[in-house]
Amino acid sequence: DRDVTGVQTCALPILIASPSIWYDSTVLFKYCREYTQTHQDLKANIYLSAGSREETEAGFTRMEANVKKLAELLDSRHYPNLRIRTQVLEGETHFSVFPAALNSGLRYLFSGGR
């Protein structure tokens, strides 16, 4: 990127809070696997979270487990420019997790991914 434009491309900051990975029979995992087959890197700084009480809420299927599985899938590729923090927010439900995730996620993403 820098060689072509003279500007270094920054990693894209992505905040993912309580994602419905279960949607459409977890099609997101299929998309991730397809991406990994054709790409050697993913330039992103990702904060990925779920609430600890989402697993037991009616209608919210495997939220915590799927978040952990997505993080493992991305980590397993060892992308050189991927930084990912996964957090299970204790005591949070699907309906309460967003404010806590937003707070933690923005702090992580805009502190240089530390």
C-alpha positions in Angstrom: 0.0 0.0 0.0 2.7 2.5 1.0 4.7 1.7 -2.1 1.9 2.6 -4.4 0.3 5.6 -2.6 3.0 6.8 -0.3 0.5 6.4 2.6 0.5 3.5 5.0 -2.9 1.9 5.2 -4.1 1.5 8.8 -5.8 -1.5 10.1 -9.6 -1.2 10.0 -11.0 -0.9 13.5 -14.0 -3.2 13.9 -16.3 -3.4 17.0 -18.5 -6.5 17.0 -20.8 -6.8 20.0 -23.1 -9.8 20.5 -23.1 -11.0 16.9 -25.8 -13.3 15.7 -23.4 -15.8 14.2 -26.1 -18.5 14.5 -28.0 -16.7 11.7 -28.6 -18.7 8.5 -27.1 -21.9 10.0 -23.8 -20.0 10.9 -23.1 -19.0 7.3 -20.5 -16.6 8.6 -18.1 -19.4 9.4 -18.4 -20.5 5.7 -17.6 -17.0 4.6 -14.6 -16.9 6.9 -13.3 -20.2 5.6 -13.7 -19.0 2.0 -11.7 -15.8 2.8 -8.9 -17.8 4.4 -8.5 -19.9 1.3 -7.8 -16.9 -0.9 -6.1 -14.4 1.5 -2.8 -14.3 3.4 -3.6 -11.4 5.6 -6.5 -9.4 7.2 -5.7 -5.8 8.0 -8.0 -5.3 10.9 -8.1 -4.5 14.6 -11.1 -6.3 16.0 -12.9 -6.2 19.3 -15.3 -9.1 19.5 -17.7 -9.6 22.5 -20.7 -11.4 23.9 -22.5 -11.3 27.2 -22.0 -14.3 29.6 -25.7 -14.7 30.1 -26.6 -14.8 26.4 -26.1 -18.6 26.2 -29.0 -19.1 28.5 -31.4 -16.6 27.1 -34.4 -17.9 25.2 -33.9 -17.4 21.5 -30.2 -16.6 21.6 -28.4 -19.6 20.4 -24.8 -20.3 21.3 -23.8 -16.6 21.4 -20.7 -16.9 23.6 -19.6 -20.2 22.1 -19.9 -18.8 18.5 -17.9 -15.7 19.4 -15.1 -17.9 20.8 -15.2 -20.1 17.7 -15.0 -17.1 15.4 -12.0 -15.8 17.3 -10.3 -19.2 17.2 -10.9 -19.4 13.5 -9.4 -16.0 12.8 -6.5 -16.6 15.3 -5.6 -19.9 13.7 -4.7 -18.2 10.4 -1.9 -16.2 12.1 -2.6 -13.1 9.9 0.3 -10.7 10.4 -1.8 -7.6 10.5 -4.8 -8.9 12.5 -5.2 -7.9 16.1 -8.2 -9.4 17.8 -9.5 -9.1 21.4 -12.3 -11.4 22.4 -14.2 -10.6 25.6 -17.1 -12.3 27.4 -18.7 -9.6 29.4 -19.7 -11.1 32.8 -23.4 -10.8 33.8 -24.5 -9.2 30.5 -27.4 -10.4 28.5 -28.2 -9.8 24.8 -30.1 -6.7 25.8 -27.6 -5.2 28.2 -24.3 -6.1 26.5 -24.1 -3.3 24.0 -23.1 -0.4 26.4 -20.4 -2.4 28.1 -19.1 -3.7 24.8 -19.1 -0.2 23.3 -17.1 1.1 26.2 -14.6 -1.7 26.3 -14.4 -2.0 22.5 -13.7 1.7 21.8 -11.1 1.8 24.6 -9.4 -1.2 23.0 -9.7 0.0 19.4 -8.5 3.5 19.9 -5.7 2.7 22.4 -3.6 1.2 19.6 -5.0 -2.3 20.1 -3.5 -2.8 23.6 
